[in-house]
Amino acid sequence: MNFSDSFFKRVEQKTNVGKETILDLAKKIQQTDMKNEGTLREIIQELGKMTGKSVTKEKEDKIIKAVVNDQVPKDIDKFI
């Protein structure tokens, strides 16, 4: 999946997370078991720290349930 610089600029504007950090995180995610709840919690917490946002336990649980059950939209552009 190729993303343009404009995509990264939009993400950076919304999250204050730069392109290199996003790419590093993407590499990490590709190498992990996305069905492992512990791994998912670590990634969610890391994203929260990067963006300066706190994630409630309830929201974290919802995210994990969606990922484990393959309920995450494939069109990432809709998230931005």
mmCIF file of the N, C-alpha and C atoms, coordinates in Angstrom:
data_MODEL
# 
_entry.id   MODEL 
# 
loop_
_atom_site.group_PDB 
_atom_site.id 
_atom_site.type_symbol 
_atom_site.label_atom_id 
_atom_site.label_alt_id 
_atom_site.label_comp_id 
_atom_site.label_asym_id 
_atom_site.label_entity_id 
_atom_site.label_seq_id 
_atom_site.pdbx_PDB_ins_code 
_atom_site.Cartn_x 
_atom_site.Cartn_y 
_atom_site.Cartn_z 
_atom_site.occupancy 
_atom_site.B_iso_or_equiv 
_atom_site.pdbx_formal_charge 
_atom_site.auth_seq_id 
_atom_site.auth_comp_id 
_atom_site.auth_asym_id 
_atom_site.auth_atom_id 
_atom_site.pdbx_PDB_model_num 
ATOM 1   N N  . MET A 1 1  ? 0.847   -1.175  0.000  1.00 0.00 ? 1  MET A N  1 
ATOM 2   C CA . MET A 1 1  ? 0.000   0.000   0.000  1.00 0.00 ? 1  MET A CA 1 
ATOM 3   C C  . MET A 1 1  ? 0.892   1.236   0.000  1.00 0.00 ? 1  MET A C  1 
ATOM 4   N N  . ASN A 1 2  ? 0.745   2.080   -0.971 1.00 0.00 ? 2  ASN A N  1 
ATOM 5   C CA . ASN A 1 2  ? 1.537   3.299   -1.070 1.00 0.00 ? 2  ASN A CA 1 
ATOM 6   C C  . ASN A 1 2  ? 0.713   4.495   -0.639 1.00 0.00 ? 2  ASN A C  1 
ATOM 7   N N  . PHE A 1 3  ? 1.322   5.335   0.157  1.00 0.00 ? 3  PHE A N  1 
ATOM 8   C CA . PHE A 1 3  ? 0.656   6.549   0.616  1.00 0.00 ? 3  PHE A CA 1 
ATOM 9   C C  . PHE A 1 3  ? 1.430   7.747   0.108  1.00 0.00 ? 3  PHE A C  1 
ATOM 10  N N  . SER A 1 4  ? 0.697   8.770   -0.269 1.00 0.00 ? 4  SER A N  1 
ATOM 11  C CA . SER A 1 4  ? 1.336   9.980   -0.770 1.00 0.00 ? 4  SER A CA 1 
ATOM 12  C C  . SER A 1 4  ? 1.775   10.866  0.390  1.00 0.00 ? 4  SER A C  1 
ATOM 13  N N  . ASP A 1 5  ? 2.621   11.831  0.070  1.00 0.00 ? 5  ASP A N  1 
ATOM 14  C CA . ASP A 1 5  ? 3.058   12.783  1.088  1.00 0.00 ? 5  ASP A CA 1 
ATOM 15  C C  . ASP A 1 5  ? 1.874   13.572  1.639  1.00 0.00 ? 5  ASP A C  1 
ATOM 16  N N  . SER A 1 6  ? 0.865   13.812  0.815  1.00 0.00 ? 6  SER A N  1 
ATOM 17  C CA . SER A 1 6  ? -0.305  14.548  1.297  1.00 0.00 ? 6  SER A CA 1 
ATOM 18  C C  . SER A 1 6  ? -1.037  13.751  2.372  1.00 0.00 ? 6  SER A C  1 
ATOM 19  N N  . PHE A 1 7  ? -1.058  12.434  2.241  1.00 0.00 ? 7  PHE A N  1 
ATOM 20  C CA . PHE A 1 7  ? -1.658  11.585  3.267  1.00 0.00 ? 7  PHE A CA 1 
ATOM 21  C C  . PHE A 1 7  ? -0.923  11.768  4.586  1.00 0.00 ? 7  PHE A C  1 
ATOM 22  N N  . PHE A 1 8  ? 0.412   11.688  4.540  1.00 0.00 ? 8  PHE A N  1 
ATOM 23  C CA . PHE A 1 8  ? 1.194   11.834  5.761  1.00 0.00 ? 8  PHE A CA 1 
ATOM 24  C C  . PHE A 1 8  ? 1.048   13.229  6.362  1.00 0.00 ? 8  PHE A C  1 
ATOM 25  N N  . LYS A 1 9  ? 0.942   14.234  5.527  1.00 0.00 ? 9  LYS A N  1 
ATOM 26  C CA . LYS A 1 9  ? 0.748   15.598  6.033  1.00 0.00 ? 9  LYS A CA 1 
ATOM 27  C C  . LYS A 1 9  ? -0.585  15.726  6.760  1.00 0.00 ? 9  LYS A C  1 
ATOM 28  N N  . ARG A 1 10 ? -1.632  15.097  6.208  1.00 0.00 ? 10 ARG A N  1 
ATOM 29  C CA . ARG A 1 10 ? -2.944  15.145  6.870  1.00 0.00 ? 10 ARG A CA 1 
ATOM 30  C C  . ARG A 1 10 ? -2.893  14.440  8.219  1.00 0.00 ? 10 ARG A C  1 
ATOM 31  N N  . VAL A 1 11 ? -2.221  13.295  8.251  1.00 0.00 ? 11 VAL A N  1 
ATOM 32  C CA . VAL A 1 11 ? -2.091  12.560  9.514  1.00 0.00 ? 11 VAL A CA 1 
ATOM 33  C C  . VAL A 1 11 ? -1.307  13.390  10.517 1.00 0.00 ? 11 VAL A C  1 
ATOM 34  N N  . GLU A 1 12 ? -0.219  13.985  10.072 1.00 0.00 ? 12 GLU A N  1 
ATOM 35  C CA . GLU A 1 12 ? 0.614   14.779  10.969 1.00 0.00 ? 12 GLU A CA 1 
ATOM 36  C C  . GLU A 1 12 ? -0.149  15.990  11.513 1.00 0.00 ? 12 GLU A C  1 
ATOM 37  N N  . GLN A 1 13 ? -0.951  16.617  10.675 1.00 0.00 ? 13 GLN A N  1 
ATOM 38  C CA . GLN A 1 13 ? -1.738  17.757  11.133 1.00 0.00 ? 13 GLN A CA 1 
ATOM 39  C C  . GLN A 1 13 ? -2.729  17.352  12.215 1.00 0.00 ? 13 GLN A C  1 
ATOM 40  N N  . LYS A 1 14 ? -3.313  16.184  12.089 1.00 0.00 ? 14 LYS A N  1 
ATOM 41  C CA . LYS A 1 14 ? -4.318  15.733  13.052 1.00 0.00 ? 14 LYS A CA 1 
ATOM 42  C C  . LYS A 1 14 ? -3.714  15.127  14.308 1.00 0.00 ? 14 LYS A C  1 
ATOM 43  N N  . THR A 1 15 ? -2.506  14.558  14.193 1.00 0.00 ? 15 THR A N  1 
ATOM 44  C CA . THR A 1 15 ? -1.957  13.802  15.315 1.00 0.00 ? 15 THR A CA 1 
ATOM 45  C C  . THR A 1 15 ? -0.644  14.338  15.866 1.00 0.00 ? 15 THR A C  1 
ATOM 46  N N  . ASN A 1 16 ? 0.027   15.210  15.135 1.00 0.00 ? 16 ASN A N  1 
ATOM 47  C CA . ASN A 1 16 ? 1.360   15.692  15.491 1.00 0.00 ? 16 ASN A CA 1 
ATOM 48  C C  . ASN A 1 16 ? 2.392   14.566  15.490 1.00 0.00 ? 16 ASN A C  1 
ATOM 49  N N  . VAL A 1 17 ? 2.161   13.549  14.692 1.00 0.00 ? 17 VAL A N  1 
ATOM 50  C CA . VAL A 1 17 ? 3.086   12.430  14.548 1.00 0.00 ? 17 VAL A CA 1 
ATOM 51  C C  . VAL A 1 17 ? 3.634   12.463  13.129 1.00 0.00 ? 17 VAL A C  1 
ATOM 52  N N  . GLY A 1 18 ? 4.961   12.492  13.013 1.00 0.00 ? 18 GLY A N  1 
ATOM 53  C CA . GLY A 1 18 ? 5.613   12.630  11.719 1.00 0.00 ? 18 GLY A CA 1 
ATOM 54  C C  . GLY A 1 18 ? 5.641   11.351  10.893 1.00 0.00 ? 18 GLY A C  1 
ATOM 55  N N  . LYS A 1 19 ? 5.968   11.517  9.635  1.00 0.00 ? 19 LYS A N  1 
ATOM 56  C CA . LYS A 1 19 ? 5.987   10.422  8.666  1.00 0.00 ? 19 LYS A CA 1 
ATOM 57  C C  . LYS A 1 19 ? 6.903   9.284   9.105  1.00 0.00 ? 19 LYS A C  1 
ATOM 58  N N  . GLU A 1 20 ? 8.115   9.595   9.539  1.00 0.00 ? 20 GLU A N  1 
ATOM 59  C CA . GLU A 1 20 ? 9.069   8.548   9.935  1.00 0.00 ? 20 GLU A CA 1 
ATOM 60  C C  . GLU A 1 20 ? 8.549   7.747   11.121 1.00 0.00 ? 20 GLU A C  1 
ATOM 61  N N  . THR A 1 21 ? 7.926   8.416   12.072 1.00 0.00 ? 21 THR A N  1 
ATOM 62  C CA . THR A 1 21 ? 7.365   7.728   13.232 1.00 0.00 ? 21 THR A CA 1 
ATOM 63  C C  . THR A 1 21 ? 6.232   6.808   12.799 1.00 0.00 ? 21 THR A C  1 
ATOM 64  N N  . ILE A 1 22 ? 5.413   7.285   11.876 1.00 0.00 ? 22 ILE A N  1 
ATOM 65  C CA . ILE A 1 22 ? 4.307   6.475   11.354 1.00 0.00 ? 22 ILE A CA 1 
ATOM 66  C C  . ILE A 1 22 ? 4.844   5.243   10.646 1.00 0.00 ? 22 ILE A C  1 
ATOM 67  N N  . LEU A 1 23 ? 5.856   5.433   9.810  1.00 0.00 ? 23 LEU A N  1 
ATOM 68  C CA . LEU A 1 23 ? 6.432   4.303   9.071  1.00 0.00 ? 23 LEU A CA 1 
ATOM 69  C C  . LEU A 1 23 ? 7.096   3.299   10.008 1.00 0.00 ? 23 LEU A C  1 
ATOM 70  N N  . ASP A 1 24 ? 7.781   3.796   11.055 1.00 0.00 ? 24 ASP A N  1 
ATOM 71  C CA . ASP A 1 24 ? 8.402   2.902   12.028 1.00 0.00 ? 24 ASP A CA 1 
ATOM 72  C C  . ASP A 1 24 ? 7.343   2.082   12.758 1.00 0.00 ? 24 ASP A C  1 
ATOM 73  N N  . LEU A 1 25 ? 6.249   2.735   13.134 1.00 0.00 ? 25 LEU A N  1 
ATOM 74  C CA . LEU A 1 25 ? 5.165   2.029   13.813 1.00 0.00 ? 25 LEU A CA 1 
ATOM 75  C C  . LEU A 1 25 ? 4.525   1.005   12.882 1.00 0.00 ? 25 LEU A C  1 
ATOM 76  N N  . ALA A 1 26 ? 4.352   1.363   11.623 1.00 0.00 ? 26 ALA A N  1 
ATOM 77  C CA . ALA A 1 26 ? 3.766   0.435   10.645 1.00 0.00 ? 26 ALA A CA 1 
ATOM 78  C C  . ALA A 1 26 ? 4.628   -0.818  10.502 1.00 0.00 ? 26 ALA A C  1 
ATOM 79  N N  . LYS A 1 27 ? 5.943   -0.645  10.486 1.00 0.00 ? 27 LYS A N  1 
ATOM 80  C CA . LYS A 1 27 ? 6.844   -1.793  10.406 1.00 0.00 ? 27 LYS A CA 1 
ATOM 81  C C  . LYS A 1 27 ? 6.689   -2.685  11.632 1.00 0.00 ? 27 LYS A C  1 
ATOM 82  N N  . LYS A 1 28 ? 6.596   -2.053  12.784 1.00 0.00 ? 28 LYS A N  1 
ATOM 83  C CA . LYS A 1 28 ? 6.425   -2.802  14.032 1.00 0.00 ? 28 LYS A CA 1 
ATOM 84  C C  . LYS A 1 28 ? 5.119   -3.592  14.004 1.00 0.00 ? 28 LYS A C  1 
ATOM 85  N N  . ILE A 1 29 ? 4.058   -2.963  13.539 1.00 0.00 ? 29 ILE A N  1 
ATOM 86  C CA . ILE A 1 29 ? 2.749   -3.614  13.488 1.00 0.00 ? 29 ILE A CA 1 
ATOM 87  C C  . ILE A 1 29 ? 2.771   -4.798  12.533 1.00 0.00 ? 29 ILE A C  1 
ATOM 88  N N  . GLN A 1 30 ? 3.457   -4.654  11.409 1.00 0.00 ? 30 GLN A N  1 
ATOM 89  C CA . GLN A 1 30 ? 3.531   -5.738  10.429 1.00 0.00 ? 30 GLN A CA 1 
ATOM 90  C C  . GLN A 1 30 ? 4.227   -6.971  10.996 1.00 0.00 ? 30 GLN A C  1 
ATOM 91  N N  . GLN A 1 31 ? 5.089   -6.764  11.972 1.00 0.00 ? 31 GLN A N  1 
ATOM 92  C CA . GLN A 1 31 ? 5.868   -7.866  12.530 1.00 0.00 ? 31 GLN A CA 1 
ATOM 93  C C  . GLN A 1 31 ? 5.236   -8.464  13.782 1.00 0.00 ? 31 GLN A C  1 
ATOM 94  N N  . THR A 1 32 ? 4.033   -8.008  14.145 1.00 0.00 ? 32 THR A N  1 
ATOM 95  C CA . THR A 1 32 ? 3.414   -8.492  15.374 1.00 0.00 ? 32 THR A CA 1 
ATOM 96  C C  . THR A 1 32 ? 2.158   -9.296  15.078 1.00 0.00 ? 32 THR A C  1 
ATOM 97  N N  . ASP A 1 33 ? 1.731   -10.006 16.095 1.00 0.00 ? 33 ASP A N  1 
ATOM 98  C CA . ASP A 1 33 ? 0.498   -10.786 16.015 1.00 0.00 ? 33 ASP A CA 1 
ATOM 99  C C  . ASP A 1 33 ? -0.653  -9.866  16.414 1.00 0.00 ? 33 ASP A C  1 
ATOM 100 N N  . MET A 1 34 ? -1.415  -9.419  15.429 1.00 0.00 ? 34 MET A N  1 
ATOM 101 C CA . MET A 1 34 ? -2.489  -8.466  15.682 1.00 0.00 ? 34 MET A CA 1 
ATOM 102 C C  . MET A 1 34 ? -3.725  -9.115  16.303 1.00 0.00 ? 34 MET A C  1 
ATOM 103 N N  . LYS A 1 35 ? -3.670  -10.390 16.590 1.00 0.00 ? 35 LYS A N  1 
ATOM 104 C CA . LYS A 1 35 ? -4.760  -11.068 17.284 1.00 0.00 ? 35 LYS A CA 1 
ATOM 105 C C  . LYS A 1 35 ? -4.418  -11.251 18.769 1.00 0.00 ? 35 LYS A C  1 
ATOM 106 N N  . ASN A 1 36 ? -3.213  -10.842 19.160 1.00 0.00 ? 36 ASN A N  1 
ATOM 107 C CA . ASN A 1 36 ? -2.761  -10.967 20.536 1.00 0.00 ? 36 ASN A CA 1 
ATOM 108 C C  . ASN A 1 36 ? -3.186  -9.731  21.319 1.00 0.00 ? 36 ASN A C  1 
ATOM 109 N N  . GLU A 1 37 ? -4.026  -9.923  22.316 1.00 0.00 ? 37 GLU A N  1 
ATOM 110 C CA . GLU A 1 37 ? -4.579  -8.797  23.074 1.00 0.00 ? 37 GLU A CA 1 
ATOM 111 C C  . GLU A 1 37 ? -3.497  -7.971  23.767 1.00 0.00 ? 37 GLU A C  1 
ATOM 112 N N  . GLY A 1 38 ? -2.499  -8.620  24.319 1.00 0.00 ? 38 GLY A N  1 
ATOM 113 C CA . GLY A 1 38 ? -1.416  -7.896  24.998 1.00 0.00 ? 38 GLY A CA 1 
ATOM 114 C C  . GLY A 1 38 ? -0.657  -7.001  24.033 1.00 0.00 ? 38 GLY A C  1 
ATOM 115 N N  . THR A 1 39 ? -0.358  -7.522  22.859 1.00 0.00 ? 39 THR A N  1 
ATOM 116 C CA . THR A 1 39 ? 0.342   -6.754  21.833 1.00 0.00 ? 39 THR A CA 1 
ATOM 117 C C  . THR A 1 39 ? -0.501  -5.558  21.397 1.00 0.00 ? 39 THR A C  1 
ATOM 118 N N  . LEU A 1 40 ? -1.784  -5.799  21.193 1.00 0.00 ? 40 LEU A N  1 
ATOM 119 C CA . LEU A 1 40 ? -2.676  -4.711  20.784 1.00 0.00 ? 40 LEU A CA 1 
ATOM 120 C C  . LEU A 1 40 ? -2.730  -3.613  21.840 1.00 0.00 ? 40 LEU A C  1 
ATOM 121 N N  . ARG A 1 41 ? -2.796  -3.992  23.097 1.00 0.00 ? 41 ARG A N  1 
ATOM 122 C CA . ARG A 1 41 ? -2.831  -2.989  24.174 1.00 0.00 ? 41 ARG A CA 1 
ATOM 123 C C  . ARG A 1 41 ? -1.558  -2.148  24.174 1.00 0.00 ? 41 ARG A C  1 
ATOM 124 N N  . GLU A 1 42 ? -0.412  -2.792  23.958 1.00 0.00 ? 42 GLU A N  1 
ATOM 125 C CA . GLU A 1 42 ? 0.859   -2.059  23.891 1.00 0.00 ? 42 GLU A CA 1 
ATOM 126 C C  . GLU A 1 42 ? 0.840   -1.052  22.751 1.00 0.00 ? 42 GLU A C  1 
ATOM 127 N N  . ILE A 1 43 ? 0.365   -1.472  21.592 1.00 0.00 ? 43 ILE A N  1 
ATOM 128 C CA . ILE A 1 43 ? 0.330   -0.586  20.424 1.00 0.00 ? 43 ILE A CA 1 
ATOM 129 C C  . ILE A 1 43 ? -0.634  0.576   20.662 1.00 0.00 ? 43 ILE A C  1 
ATOM 130 N N  . ILE A 1 44 ? -1.791  0.293   21.237 1.00 0.00 ? 44 ILE A N  1 
ATOM 131 C CA . ILE A 1 44 ? -2.771  1.343   21.517 1.00 0.00 ? 44 ILE A CA 1 
ATOM 132 C C  . ILE A 1 44 ? -2.191  2.352   22.496 1.00 0.00 ? 44 ILE A C  1 
ATOM 133 N N  . GLN A 1 45 ? -1.526  1.868   23.535 1.00 0.00 ? 45 GLN A N  1 
ATOM 134 C CA . GLN A 1 45 ? -0.912  2.773   24.510 1.00 0.00 ? 45 GLN A CA 1 
ATOM 135 C C  . GLN A 1 45 ? 0.197   3.600   23.882 1.00 0.00 ? 45 GLN A C  1 
ATOM 136 N N  . GLU A 1 46 ? 0.989   2.968   23.020 1.00 0.00 ? 46 GLU A N  1 
ATOM 137 C CA . GLU A 1 46 ? 2.065   3.680   22.327 1.00 0.00 ? 46 GLU A CA 1 
ATOM 138 C C  . GLU A 1 46 ? 1.496   4.779   21.428 1.00 0.00 ? 46 GLU A C  1 
ATOM 139 N N  . LEU A 1 47 ? 0.424   4.457   20.718 1.00 0.00 ? 47 LEU A N  1 
ATOM 140 C CA . LEU A 1 47 ? -0.222  5.467   19.871 1.00 0.00 ? 47 LEU A CA 1 
ATOM 141 C C  . LEU A 1 47 ? -0.778  6.616   20.702 1.00 0.00 ? 47 LEU A C  1 
ATOM 142 N N  . GLY A 1 48 ? -1.346  6.286   21.835 1.00 0.00 ? 48 GLY A N  1 
ATOM 143 C CA . GLY A 1 48 ? -1.871  7.323   22.721 1.00 0.00 ? 48 GLY A CA 1 
ATOM 144 C C  . GLY A 1 48 ? -0.773  8.271   23.175 1.00 0.00 ? 48 GLY A C  1 
ATOM 145 N N  . LYS A 1 49 ? 0.371   7.717   23.554 1.00 0.00 ? 49 LYS A N  1 
ATOM 146 C CA . LYS A 1 49 ? 1.508   8.540   23.979 1.00 0.00 ? 49 LYS A CA 1 
ATOM 147 C C  . LYS A 1 49 ? 2.006   9.419   22.835 1.00 0.00 ? 49 LYS A C  1 
ATOM 148 N N  . MET A 1 50 ? 2.106   8.829   21.641 1.00 0.00 ? 50 MET A N  1 
ATOM 149 C CA . MET A 1 50 ? 2.593   9.576   20.477 1.00 0.00 ? 50 MET A CA 1 
ATOM 150 C C  . MET A 1 50 ? 1.709   10.774  20.171 1.00 0.00 ? 50 MET A C  1 
ATOM 151 N N  . THR A 1 51 ? 0.412   10.580  20.290 1.00 0.00 ? 51 THR A N  1 
ATOM 152 C CA . THR A 1 51 ? -0.531  11.627  19.904 1.00 0.00 ? 51 THR A CA 1 
ATOM 153 C C  . THR A 1 51 ? -0.943  12.517  21.061 1.00 0.00 ? 51 THR A C  1 
ATOM 154 N N  . GLY A 1 52 ? -0.517  12.154  22.270 1.00 0.00 ? 52 GLY A N  1 
ATOM 155 C CA . GLY A 1 52 ? -0.884  12.950  23.429 1.00 0.00 ? 52 GLY A CA 1 
ATOM 156 C C  . GLY A 1 52 ? -2.339  12.764  23.836 1.00 0.00 ? 52 GLY A C  1 
ATOM 157 N N  . LYS A 1 53 ? -2.924  11.647  23.453 1.00 0.00 ? 53 LYS A N  1 
ATOM 158 C CA . LYS A 1 53 ? -4.329  11.355  23.760 1.00 0.00 ? 53 LYS A CA 1 
ATOM 159 C C  . LYS A 1 53 ? -4.392  10.200  24.748 1.00 0.00 ? 53 LYS A C  1 
ATOM 160 N N  . SER A 1 54 ? -5.319  10.305  25.682 1.00 0.00 ? 54 SER A N  1 
ATOM 161 C CA . SER A 1 54 ? -5.509  9.175   26.586 1.00 0.00 ? 54 SER A CA 1 
ATOM 162 C C  . SER A 1 54 ? -6.610  8.289   26.023 1.00 0.00 ? 54 SER A C  1 
ATOM 163 N N  . VAL A 1 55 ? -6.439  7.006   26.208 1.00 0.00 ? 55 VAL A N  1 
ATOM 164 C CA . VAL A 1 55 ? -7.410  6.038   25.724 1.00 0.00 ? 55 VAL A CA 1 
ATOM 165 C C  . VAL A 1 55 ? -7.986  5.332   26.953 1.00 0.00 ? 55 VAL A C  1 
ATOM 166 N N  . THR A 1 56 ? -9.288  5.457   27.125 1.00 0.00 ? 56 THR A N  1 
ATOM 167 C CA . THR A 1 56 ? -9.933  4.812   28.261 1.00 0.00 ? 56 THR A CA 1 
ATOM 168 C C  . THR A 1 56 ? -9.884  3.297   28.097 1.00 0.00 ? 56 THR A C  1 
ATOM 169 N N  . LYS A 1 57 ? -10.017 2.593   29.201 1.00 0.00 ? 57 LYS A N  1 
ATOM 170 C CA . LYS A 1 57 ? -10.056 1.130   29.167 1.00 0.00 ? 57 LYS A CA 1 
ATOM 171 C C  . LYS A 1 57 ? -11.206 0.652   28.282 1.00 0.00 ? 57 LYS A C  1 
ATOM 172 N N  . GLU A 1 58 ? -12.343 1.330   28.363 1.00 0.00 ? 58 GLU A N  1 
ATOM 173 C CA . GLU A 1 58 ? -13.503 0.963   27.556 1.00 0.00 ? 58 GLU A CA 1 
ATOM 174 C C  . GLU A 1 58 ? -13.209 1.092   26.062 1.00 0.00 ? 58 GLU A C  1 
ATOM 175 N N  . LYS A 1 59 ? -12.591 2.206   25.686 1.00 0.00 ? 59 LYS A N  1 
ATOM 176 C CA . LYS A 1 59 ? -12.269 2.428   24.275 1.00 0.00 ? 59 LYS A CA 1 
ATOM 177 C C  . LYS A 1 59 ? -11.208 1.433   23.807 1.00 0.00 ? 59 LYS A C  1 
ATOM 178 N N  . GLU A 1 60 ? -10.231 1.176   24.661 1.00 0.00 ? 60 GLU A N  1 
ATOM 179 C CA . GLU A 1 60 ? -9.194  0.204   24.334 1.00 0.00 ? 60 GLU A CA 1 
ATOM 180 C C  . GLU A 1 60 ? -9.827  -1.173  24.082 1.00 0.00 ? 60 GLU A C  1 
ATOM 181 N N  . ASP A 1 61 ? -10.755 -1.565  24.935 1.00 0.00 ? 61 ASP A N  1 
ATOM 182 C CA . ASP A 1 61 ? -11.445 -2.846  24.769 1.00 0.00 ? 61 ASP A CA 1 
ATOM 183 C C  . ASP A 1 61 ? -12.209 -2.901  23.448 1.00 0.00 ? 61 ASP A C  1 
ATOM 184 N N  . LYS A 1 62 ? -12.864 -1.802  23.081 1.00 0.00 ? 62 LYS A N  1 
ATOM 185 C CA . LYS A 1 62 ? -13.610 -1.750  21.815 1.00 0.00 ? 62 LYS A CA 1 
ATOM 186 C C  . LYS A 1 62 ? -12.676 -1.875  20.622 1.00 0.00 ? 62 LYS A C  1 
ATOM 187 N N  . ILE A 1 63 ? -11.538 -1.208  20.690 1.00 0.00 ? 63 ILE A N  1 
ATOM 188 C CA . ILE A 1 63 ? -10.560 -1.268  19.599 1.00 0.00 ? 63 ILE A CA 1 
ATOM 189 C C  . ILE A 1 63 ? -10.053 -2.697  19.450 1.00 0.00 ? 63 ILE A C  1 
ATOM 190 N N  . ILE A 1 64 ? -9.702  -3.315  20.560 1.00 0.00 ? 64 ILE A N  1 
ATOM 191 C CA . ILE A 1 64 ? -9.187  -4.678  20.526 1.00 0.00 ? 64 ILE A CA 1 
ATOM 192 C C  . ILE A 1 64 ? -10.227 -5.631  19.957 1.00 0.00 ? 64 ILE A C  1 
ATOM 193 N N  . LYS A 1 65 ? -11.460 -5.509  20.395 1.00 0.00 ? 65 LYS A N  1 
ATOM 194 C CA . LYS A 1 65 ? -12.525 -6.369  19.890 1.00 0.00 ? 65 LYS A CA 1 
ATOM 195 C C  . LYS A 1 65 ? -12.675 -6.207  18.368 1.00 0.00 ? 65 LYS A C  1 
ATOM 196 N N  . ALA A 1 66 ? -12.636 -4.964  17.893 1.00 0.00 ? 66 ALA A N  1 
ATOM 197 C CA . ALA A 1 66 ? -12.780 -4.709  16.458 1.00 0.00 ? 66 ALA A CA 1 
ATOM 198 C C  . ALA A 1 66 ? -11.628 -5.323  15.668 1.00 0.00 ? 66 ALA A C  1 
ATOM 199 N N  . VAL A 1 67 ? -10.412 -5.181  16.164 1.00 0.00 ? 67 VAL A N  1 
ATOM 200 C CA . VAL A 1 67 ? -9.248  -5.715  15.448 1.00 0.00 ? 67 VAL A CA 1 
ATOM 201 C C  . VAL A 1 67 ? -9.269  -7.239  15.446 1.00 0.00 ? 67 VAL A C  1 
ATOM 202 N N  . VAL A 1 68 ? -9.501  -7.831  16.599 1.00 0.00 ? 68 VAL A N  1 
ATOM 203 C CA . VAL A 1 68 ? -9.496  -9.294  16.716 1.00 0.00 ? 68 VAL A CA 1 
ATOM 204 C C  . VAL A 1 68 ? -10.593 -9.920  15.854 1.00 0.00 ? 68 VAL A C  1 
ATOM 205 N N  . ASN A 1 69 ? -11.728 -9.243  15.752 1.00 0.00 ? 69 ASN A N  1 
ATOM 206 C CA . ASN A 1 69 ? -12.856 -9.771  14.980 1.00 0.00 ? 69 ASN A CA 1 
ATOM 207 C C  . ASN A 1 69 ? -12.878 -9.274  13.533 1.00 0.00 ? 69 ASN A C  1 
ATOM 208 N N  . ASP A 1 70 ? -11.771 -8.693  13.072 1.00 0.00 ? 70 ASP A N  1 
ATOM 209 C CA . ASP A 1 70 ? -11.638 -8.195  11.696 1.00 0.00 ? 70 ASP A CA 1 
ATOM 210 C C  . ASP A 1 70 ? -12.757 -7.226  11.319 1.00 0.00 ? 70 ASP A C  1 
ATOM 211 N N  . GLN A 1 71 ? -13.067 -6.314  12.223 1.00 0.00 ? 71 GLN A N  1 
ATOM 212 C CA . GLN A 1 71 ? -14.120 -5.331  11.983 1.00 0.00 ? 71 GLN A CA 1 
ATOM 213 C C  . GLN A 1 71 ? -13.558 -3.938  11.714 1.00 0.00 ? 71 GLN A C  1 
ATOM 214 N N  . VAL A 1 72 ? -12.306 -3.873  11.353 1.00 0.00 ? 72 VAL A N  1 
ATOM 215 C CA . VAL A 1 72 ? -11.656 -2.592  11.068 1.00 0.00 ? 72 VAL A CA 1 
ATOM 216 C C  . VAL A 1 72 ? -11.781 -2.331  9.574  1.00 0.00 ? 72 VAL A C  1 
ATOM 217 N N  . PRO A 1 73 ? -12.280 -1.148  9.182  1.00 0.00 ? 73 PRO A N  1 
ATOM 218 C CA . PRO A 1 73 ? -12.408 -0.836  7.746  1.00 0.00 ? 73 PRO A CA 1 
ATOM 219 C C  . PRO A 1 73 ? -11.061 -0.914  7.041  1.00 0.00 ? 73 PRO A C  1 
ATOM 220 N N  . LYS A 1 74 ? -11.062 -1.401  5.838  1.00 0.00 ? 74 LYS A N  1 
ATOM 221 C CA . LYS A 1 74 ? -9.830  -1.534  5.059  1.00 0.00 ? 74 LYS A CA 1 
ATOM 222 C C  . LYS A 1 74 ? -9.392  -0.207  4.428  1.00 0.00 ? 74 LYS A C  1 
ATOM 223 N N  . ASP A 1 75 ? -10.322 0.736   4.290  1.00 0.00 ? 75 ASP A N  1 
ATOM 224 C CA . ASP A 1 75 ? -10.010 2.037   3.683  1.00 0.00 ? 75 ASP A CA 1 
ATOM 225 C C  . ASP A 1 75 ? -9.538  3.006   4.764  1.00 0.00 ? 75 ASP A C  1 
ATOM 226 N N  . ILE A 1 76 ? -8.228  3.057   4.963  1.00 0.00 ? 76 ILE A N  1 
ATOM 227 C CA . ILE A 1 76 ? -7.653  3.874   6.021  1.00 0.00 ? 76 ILE A CA 1 
ATOM 228 C C  . ILE A 1 76 ? -7.914  5.364   5.818  1.00 0.00 ? 76 ILE A C  1 
ATOM 229 N N  . ASP A 1 77 ? -8.131  5.772   4.580  1.00 0.00 ? 77 ASP A N  1 
ATOM 230 C CA . ASP A 1 77 ? -8.379  7.176   4.286  1.00 0.00 ? 77 ASP A CA 1 
ATOM 231 C C  . ASP A 1 77 ? -9.634  7.689   5.001  1.00 0.00 ? 77 ASP A C  1 
ATOM 232 N N  . LYS A 1 78 ? -10.565 6.804   5.339  1.00 0.00 ? 78 LYS A N  1 
ATOM 233 C CA . LYS A 1 78 ? -11.782 7.208   6.032  1.00 0.00 ? 78 LYS A CA 1 
ATOM 234 C C  . LYS A 1 78 ? -11.516 7.604   7.486  1.00 0.00 ? 78 LYS A C  1 
ATOM 235 N N  . PHE A 1 79 ? -10.378 7.180   8.029  1.00 0.00 ? 79 PHE A N  1 
ATOM 236 C CA . PHE A 1 79 ? -10.043 7.513   9.392  1.00 0.00 ? 79 PHE A CA 1 
ATOM 237 C C  . PHE A 1 79 ? -9.529  8.935   9.538  1.00 0.00 ? 79 PHE A C  1 
ATOM 238 N N  . ILE A 1 80 ? -9.134  9.534   8.451  1.00 0.00 ? 80 ILE A N  1 
ATOM 239 C CA . ILE A 1 80 ? -8.452  10.827  8.517  1.00 0.00 ? 80 ILE A CA 1 
ATOM 240 C C  . ILE A 1 80 ? -9.371  11.947  8.114  1.00 0.00 ? 80 ILE A C  1 
# 
